[in-house]
Structures are given as structure tokens and as C-alpha cells.
Amino acid sequence: MSNDLKKTPLYDRFIESGAKIVEFGGWAMPVQFSSIKEEHNAVREVMGIFDVSHMGEVLIEGKEASEFIQYVLSNDTDQLSDNKAQYTALCNEKGGVIDDLITYKLDDNKFLLVVNAANTDKDYEWIKSHSDKFDVNVENVSDQYGQLAVQGPKARDYVASLVDVDVSEMKPFEFKKDVEIFGKNVILSQSGYTGEDGFEIYCDSKDVVDIWDGLLENADLKPAGLGARDTLRLEAGLPLHGQELSEDITPYEGGIAFAAKPLIEADFIGKDVLKDQKENGAKLRSVGLEMIEKGIPRTGYDVLDLEGNKIGQVTSGTQSPATGKGIALAMIDRDEFEMGKEVIVQVRKRQVKAKIVKKNQISK
């Protein structure tokens, strides 16, 4: 493994715990601490904790910050408030997704964009390159932030017992600023990437280790790595940039149409293409697949109709820890979509039957 990889403040904790470290988006990150299945089940049944401090943060502030973030983001940013974050996309002129991200409104003229780790530098340069016509300052503040995710059915009660605010009624993408946990000031967001209840904790990078150690005083909380994070998000039907989303895949093709609002009055990059796709449909569609016959679908495997004609490709696939079945997300021709339809996945030299299912039910 290259010595040039970036490391989060928790890297030494990973080494001490014997975690298996892999390269991910230029970072040295734990893929597993015990086993992927054990960590996956801990999150589904009790709770687990992930270090996501590798994620990037871009700060945008200034007199025209509101107008600027609307120009570079695909969602309706007027819906943001000081306690409601928003999932959105950074699109190019073709409507392709440069990155999917979450926007936090920290103040009237101050916004924090949380972006994917591998895309941080690219996103920052893209955003910066479009800021000249606006009275704003754009800053890559990734080094200043740490981020932890506590996820699972027991996560809410556990976090509630540690913080100085009421989190019992917090709904998805609601957040609270200036929350205190273990004497540290954090942003607490009701969000995650697992399909489970839970919170993401944004803190000063120098406080990550103390908060991690404090949280793990509870023996019910299990550290989890990138392996479980991927199987969890895939069971929940959540997209991963670089697989379900890319600069050549639009929000309508990638299954995040809810994050694009091309009918709003304000202009934004890629709006014309997205407006056309909303009104006339996109050529491709992201779908969930569940294997009917034994076989594990993998990224890049062809999807065929029952006559053997190629109709698409698997974008992510695995064996579901929940059911033991092969599950996948795939990109197929829009005209081939029909819920429950049987298709074929070319698993190496074998043709294995699968069926189209709802993406958030591929492990049911």
C-alpha cells in the first residue's frame, strides 16, 4: 500500500485494533475490523460506528451565497433552513453528476457542502471556477472537519443519552448546530448511508479521536468499515458515485430524480437537460435486481433480456448478508423496465436469472 495515502485522525486507532486497511479514494481506510458480515449485522440489529472523516467539506459564504449554491446545485436550495439539510447533486452542463452531496445551511450567507472523499479536490475546483460572477468566498475546509456516523436501531437512544439536546423527534436530514458531546461542540445530523436510523456527527478534526473513544465506551457499539458500509447501502438501494452516478449519468438516470428540480424559476448548471428528461424521460433507468438463481452479480456484468439481448449492466452487486441472495443495482434501457420482470445476469460464463425489484427492497 502506498505511503502517500491520506489518513484520518483515527488511523492509529485502526492499526491498534487490527483492522484491515485498504486504499479508498486516495485514503487509507478500514475495510473491516472483525468481518463484514458481523459488522453489517451489528448495524442492522444493534448499532455500529463508522469513521467518515475522509469525506470532504467545502464552505461557501458571502452576500450572494444563496444565489450561488442554487446555480451550482440541482435541488431547490430555497428549501434549506437552519435545521434542515438537503441531498443534492453537482451537475455539469450535460446534466451529468459530478458528485452527489449534502448541503447544510449554517447561516443566512454560509453553507457547508459535504462531498465524496475521492471527489473533494475536483468538486472544489469546479465550484470555485463558477464563483467569479458571485460575491462569495469558496474554501476547501476538509482538513478542519472530522465526521463519525452512528447507525442502527439503538443509535438514537444511545446518542440521546450523550447529548444536551432532544433528538427524539429529529427526522431525516434535520440537524442541530452547537450540540455538546463529551464536552466537544458538534453538528448533529439525522442522516447516514445504511438504511438504518442514526446520526452523523461533524466535529473539529482534533476532536475526532476523543469522540470515537467516548462513543466506544458502550460495548453494544461496534466499529464498522467500508465493507459493511457498502453492503448496507446496497441493501438499502442507495447509489454510490462512480458506480450508479457519474459525470455521464444524470440524476434521472441514476435514480436520484428527487434531488433535481428543473422546474424551479432559478437557473442552474445542467437545468435544460434535466428539464427535458423530466418532461420526456431519460433513456436509461437505475433498477434493483434480486437473483432468482444462485449467483453473485458484480459491477460490470451484463444484464440481458430472456432472449439474450443486452439491455444494461450491473453497477453494484453483492451477496446480501440479510438474505444470502445475490442483489444488485443495474442501469438498463428505460423501455425494458417493468417491476417484477425476469432478466438474465451474465455471471462470468453462466447466465443467471434475476428479477427487477424496488431498489430499497432488494434484500427483503
Beta strands, then each sheet from edge to edge (+ up, - down):
strand 1: 20-24
strand 2: 27-32
strand 3: 48-51
strand 4: 56-61
strand 5: 86-91
strand 6: 97-107
strand 7: 110-115
strand 8: 137-140
strand 9: 145-151
strand 10: 175-181
strand 11: 184-189
strand 12: 198-204
strand 13: 222-223
strand 14: 284-291
strand 15: 302-304
strand 16: 310-319
strand 17: 326-333
strand 18: 342-347
strand 19: 350-357
sheet 1: 1+ 2-
sheet 2: 10+ 11- 12+ 9- 3+ 13+
sheet 3: 5+ 6- 7+ 4- 8+
sheet 4: 14+ 17- 16+ 15- 18+ 19- 14+
end
